[in-house]
Amino acid sequence: MLAAYAARLDPDDPLAALRVDDLELPAPPSGWVPVEVRAAALNHHDVWSLRGVGLPAERLPMILGCDAAGTTEDGRAVIVHAVIRDPSFTGPDETLDPRRSLLSERHQGTLAERVWVPPANLIDKPAELTFAEAACLPTAWLTAYRMLFTSSGLRPGETVLVQGAGGGVATALIMLGRHAGLRVWVTSRDPERGERAVELGADRAFPSGERLPERVDAVMETVGAATWSHSINALRPGGTVVICGTTSGAEPESAELTKIFFRPLRVQGSTMGTAEELRRLAAMLVTTGIRPPIDRVLPLGEASEGFAAMIDGTVFGKIVIEP
Ligand SMILES: NC(=O)c1ccc[n+]([C@@H]2O[C@H](COP(=O)([O-])OP(=O)(O)OC[C@H]3O[C@@H](n4cnc5c(N)ncnc54)[C@H](OP(=O)(O)O)[C@@H]3O)[C@@H](O)[C@H]2O)c1
């Protein structure tokens, strides 16, 4: 079947490691069910995989993609939850399973005509969402939902700073935060992307690194090294930084340890979310009417165009791939 996959790993030129071609797969684990992919979405995770981060060479070839919406053999419209728990894990929160993986890490991903998953990883797609909209939810939007509503401790009326304006997680944070009654401030390297963030619902946009008019209750970090010091400086005493990613690198010039204990701040890691959170997120989109901004929709055969845009950092919202 046609698939976009990592044929090799290339830390410096991830696009060169991508192949879009027919690929025969080994049999899926017993009990897993096929989903015909109607739409999939790209994440920065797919670029990390091509660079070899979290994907060792012995697992190649590996179909990329964490996100999909599609139909099961009996015609059920579903959204695929990308967090695969280890069979030995019995806790209620799969993000706490130390042996969990995401689709495309140990098991073949979603950028293909079909993907196989455990039945517990399927949730019903609300009829109000298109397959393309639903495909945007399982990684970036779910991560944003958990950062805001599970990890941050934010309450309606408080102020949140979102670092970066255009990424999939950043755009989700802006729209979900706005609809939850938060005052949302964003930073961007590009004034035009800042303006687009305001159109999505942010109250104000600031150039990356600029001093803010007042300190904020929480910061949502996906950028990492480039914005870490600004995030710590932006927080009020007792505030929280929630971090889920390090697009610009994982080693900031300063860890800001003194400010973290003296002010005293809370640093909270956050990763993906549970299937139950994915259900609630889909329900929130139905009740609020908000929809993921889609930068572009590409046929699977042209997936490399989407990867190139993601690597260049020129994407605003999600890139959807249709097999
Ligand atoms: N832990 C998890 O479960 C999880 C889930 C999803 C994503 N992530 C991670 O979160 C990060 C974001 O992912 P994404 O898919 O939303 O897309 P992305 O393409 O990584 O988004 C890039 C974002 O970072 C900003 N940015 C990039 N480089 C920057 C720099 N040098 N200085 C300042 N801002 C910079 C961009 O904002 P502007 O262009 O507006 O400045 C944009 O908002 C990735 O690292 C990803 O791996 C983690």
The ligand as a Gaussian input file, in Angstrom:
#p B3LYP/6-31G(d) Opt

LIG

0 1
 N        5.176000      16.056000      24.208000
 C        4.190000      15.890000      23.347000
 O        3.306000      15.092000      23.535000
 C        4.164000      16.737000      22.118000
 C        3.033000      16.769000      21.312000
 C        2.992000      17.627000      20.227000
 C        4.108000      18.409000      19.934000
 N        5.218000      18.310000      20.717000
 C        6.390000      19.142000      20.425000
 O        5.997000      20.502000      20.486000
 C        6.736000      21.252000      19.535000
 C        5.774000      22.016000      18.627000
 O        5.225000      21.125000      17.720000
 P        4.234000      21.578000      16.566000
 O        3.801000      20.351000      15.885000
 O        3.242000      22.509000      17.133000
 O        5.025000      22.343000      15.438000
 P        6.317000      23.158000      15.169000
 O        6.462000      23.205000      13.711000
 O        7.452000      22.610000      15.899000
 O        5.953000      24.609000      15.724000
 C        6.911000      25.535000      15.739000
 C        6.492000      26.639000      16.710000
 O        7.624000      27.075000      17.409000
 C        7.869000      28.441000      17.152000
 N        9.331000      28.483000      16.940000
 C       10.072000      27.610000      16.249000
 N       11.373000      27.921000      16.326000
 C       11.462000      29.023000      17.078000
 C       12.538000      29.818000      17.513000
 N       13.790000      29.551000      17.169000
 N       12.260000      30.868000      18.288000
 C       11.001000      31.157000      18.637000
 N        9.919000      30.413000      18.248000
 C       10.155000      29.357000      17.475000
 C        6.997000      28.812000      15.975000
 O        6.418000      30.060000      16.196000
 P        6.591000      31.325000      15.253000
 O        6.993000      30.831000      13.912000
 O        5.276000      31.994000      15.279000
 O        7.640000      32.139000      15.908000
 C        5.882000      27.768000      16.022000
 O        4.792000      28.188000      16.812000
 C        7.631000      20.246000      18.788000
 O        8.916000      20.267000      19.347000
 C        6.960000      18.928000      19.045000
 O        7.856000      17.837000      18.977000
 C        5.253000      17.510000      21.794000

